[in-house]
Amino acid sequence: MGIRGLMSFVEDHSNEFFTDLKLRDTKIIIDGYALFHRLCFNSDLDLQYGGDYDSFADVVQKFFESLFACKICPYVVLDGGCDISDKKLTTLKDRAREKIQMAHSLSVGSGGYVCPLLIREVFIQVLNRLQVPFVQCFSEADRDIMTLANHWNCPVLSSDSDFCIFDLKGGFCPLNSFQWRNVSTIKGTRDRYIPAKCFSLDALCRHFSNMNKALLPLLAVLCGNDHVNLPVVETFLSKVRLPPGAAGSKGRRHHRVLGLLNWLSHFAGPAEALNQVLKQLPKKSRGDVRELLCCSMEEYLQSQVKLQDFFQHGAYSCPDACGLGLPQWVLAALARGQLSPFISDALVLRRTILHTQVENMQRPNAHRVSLPIRQVIYGLLANASPRLENTSGNAPPPQPLAFREVERFHKNIKTSIVAAVELPKDHCDLSRLTELSVASRQALLLEALKVRPAVLDPVPASLKLPIAVSCYWLQQAEAKTRRASAGSVPWRCARSCRGPGRRRARGWTWTRPTPSASGSAVCRWGCTLTSCWPHLSWSPTSPACTAGAWHTGCATAC
């Protein structure tokens, strides 16, 4: 989520709303999504050529080594897929359009911030290697993070302004003031700490006439967050007379935040303030607006999910997920991050959003090359549970075995209807898929890749996946593309010394694509590799599922 203008507002008043911390010897709950984006965008990594994964892995490792040096015990919580209502779809589409514009800017040599395709998977691999405890929530993680942090009475590390609204017992430490690269020592001791700042909700409320904390969720929805962006809210803001002093704030967003804080501070509680909001609106719309605002304010209440059960016992119960009748192994694989949010979106909503990449915007998007593989995945998911029928608030696909994909089309987005492949009967029951023999599951993957098993017989286990992906890529590539990019695809690995334009991965290097090479070819190769990942999760004992296969395929230094 995120509240427009709130984070910059409180940071502009850091002396009033923040306290300095010497963070050490504590648990800390980390917003994983916020962390890997910050490390990716603030570490001088190359974002133009498909992903500087080895450097990213090094940065992630150094981050957690700084925590370990200060006896800080991190618990990472990752976002899952969208919830059943799909209420953020409009916001997600808007963000997809913004990413396309930034990706285009990067593709022509200008600035921009777009995470490379495999960043999340590399991040998870580093967490596994360092044995950092982590969990992937079934849907958005904010409320679950808040609930866990309050249960353990420890701080939250994030960059999400929603944590300025949650009443956190241990406080909220913004990532941009978390000085993990500047580990210090307490004078006269050997105790080390990380300088940080902690946001104080109590200080914010005191500053605004000791306002009731329960009013802050209404502030969030009136400022505008990922769930509420209604014209009627703008109507209210245009009619209400905000207290004097708001106009002197920096920028229009700060004017809104400061004005609303001053205005809300005059009310005893949210019910009274909400009634005043509704009085400014036409009578015919008040009922619907009240319902929407109240539902949005509930997003800041305690979650029913107990993530501490996962960290202590290896499993937890999510009411939203349990009501869908999904196989237990699927829920477990989602929680462990072995299946991505792409899978839960496909399962629950029959709708996915394909990741934007830096590529030639005039060509078809790179995900087109892996469409046949995704159709096999959709075929495996199509009959997951009868309870999933019509769970989304949006119109269902017109065909019983069809899925919707939101994808790039030139510099915009479009929604495509994709038919799932009808699979043999023994593959149609998702709950029993892991009971199939390893050979059967491997055969399904290789059939999707159109690769004969004999081709991979002489290949070392750690290279079977990238070689199979490369075989598929070569079959799909145009002759001209094959010639132009043969030297740039990641499978052209060779043991050699580090040199200009090369990236090392445990002795293996790959040549970074140059502007004259076909960067789109590397994007298509990566899309194919990513599409194979669910197959590997369904075949956990397969040699192709080793970390070595993934790292070699990604050309990482994990």
Helices and strands as residue ranges (DSSP letters): H 6-12, H 14-17, E 18-23, E 26-31, H 32-41, H 53-69, E 72-78, H 89-107, H 119-130, E 134-136, H 142-152, E 156-158, G 161-164, E 172-174, G 175-177, E 184-185, E 192-199, H 201-207, G 213-215, H 216-223, H 231-239, G 246-248, H 251-264, H 270-279, H 283-297, G 298-300, H 307-313, H 319-322, H 328-335, H 341-349, E 351-353, G 366-370, H 371-381, G 386-388, E 402-409, E 412-419, G 425-427, G 430-435, H 438-449, H 453-456, G 461-463, H 464-476, H 479-485, E 494-495, E 502-505, E 508-511, H 519-537, G 543-545, H 547-554
